[in-house]
Amino acid sequence: MNTFVHKLKLIVTEPALRNRILFVLAALVVFRALATIPIPGVDQTVLQQFFDNNQFLGLLNIFSGGGLSNLSIVMLGVGPFITASIIMQLLTVMSTKLKSLYTEEGEAGRARFTQYSRLLTLPLAILQGFGFLTLLQSQGVLTGLSTFDFIVNIVLIVAGSMLLMWIGELITEYGIGNGVSIIIFSGIVATLPSTVSQLIFSYDPSQLPLYLGFGLVALGIIYAVVFMTEAERPVPITYAKQSRGGATYGGSSSYLPLRLNQAGVIPIIFALSILLFPQMVLNILTAFPSLTWVGGANEAVQAFLANQIWYGATYFFLVFVFTYFYTAVTFDPDGIAKNLQRNGAYIPGIRPGSHTVEYLGALITRLTLVGATFLALVAVLPIGMQLATGVAALAIGGTAVLIVVSVVLDLIRRLDAQVSLREY
C-alpha cells in the first residue's frame, strides 16, 4: 500500500509525467466533444431503430470510439487507419522490401511504414464514408440530402477521421500509451453510463438470477483476460563465458519471455474488417442502379449476418486463423536465433542456429494454439450468450472487455516504467 501511495504521489508531483497524463485527458475531452456533433440530415428516431436491429453495427461502433452511434463528424473513428495498418501488415507477407522496412530498419523504417499507412488511410476513409452514407440514406436514416449535401457529409466525416488519427498519434507521442487504443477505450467507457441506466430502468425482479449470472460471467471474463494477457512462457537463456584482456565476461543466465497471447486484440480487428468488407463494397455498388445483382447479393449478406450460428462460426474461424497469421508476421524465430548467437547466448540443451529456430517455431506454435482459441472464444462469447439467454450481452463481454482490460494493463505498465525511470 505504501508503494502504491508513493508511486501515486510521484505521478502527481513529477511535472513531466503529470503533463503527459493531462495531455491524454485533454485529447480525450476534444475527442468526446467532436463525437457529440452530428452530421446534417440525421433522423435520430430511425437511427436508433436501425442500430437496435443491427448487432454488427454495434460491434463496429466499438472501433469508431462510439462516434458511429449518433452519426457524429468522427463517425468513422480510427477505423480507416486501422484498416490501412492491416493492409500494410498483409503486404509485408508479399513484399520482402516492406517486411525489411518494418522489422529490420529500426525506428526510421517503422516511421516510413507508418507514413505509408497514413497515406493509405485517406482513400480508405473516402470509400468507407461513401459506403456508410449510401447505406444510411437507403435506410431512411439520412433524409432530405441533395448531392451537394451528400458530398459535404463525406468531406466532414473523412476530415473527422483524419483529425482523429492525428489526435491518436499526438497521444502516442506526447502522452502515455497507444493513442489509437486509448481512443477506442474511451469510446467504450463512454457508453457505460447509458448501458447501466438502461439496465436500471428495465430492471425486473424476476430477472435477478439472470443479472447475477451476467455479473459472474463478466467477472470471470475480466479475470481470464487479465490472466491470458499477462501469461508468458519464459525460455531460459545462458550467455557463454568470454575472456578479454585477462578478464572473464558472461556466464550469466536470463530468459526470453514469450507471451501466451502475442497478437493482442489485432486478430479480432482483422476478422471484423474481413466480415465488414463485403457489406461495405455492396453498399458502394448500390449507388449504381445498372448493377441489378447487387440487391440479391446484399440480401444474402444480410441473411448471413442475421444467422447467429453461421456468423459466429465464421467469426471464430477468422479470429483463430488471423491470430496465427499475425503472430507469424510479428514473431521472427530466425531473427531471434541470430541475435542470440551474435551476443554469445544460447538456449540450454538446444544447439545454436537452425535448431534454435526450429525450437522457437514449435514453441510459439503451441503457445499460439492456446492464445488463438482464447481470443476466438472471447470474440464469439456475446453471440453464444445471446443464443443461450435471448438477451444481448455485448455490454459485458467479448471484444469490448478485451480492449478495455488490455489498454488498462498497458497503461499501468507504462506508468510503472515511467515512475521507475524517475526513481532511479
Beta strands, then each sheet from edge to edge (+ up, - down):
strand 1: 232-239
strand 2: 242-244
strand 3: 247-249
strand 4: 253-259
strand 5: 345-346
sheet 1: 4+ 1- 5+
sheet 2: 2+ 3-
end
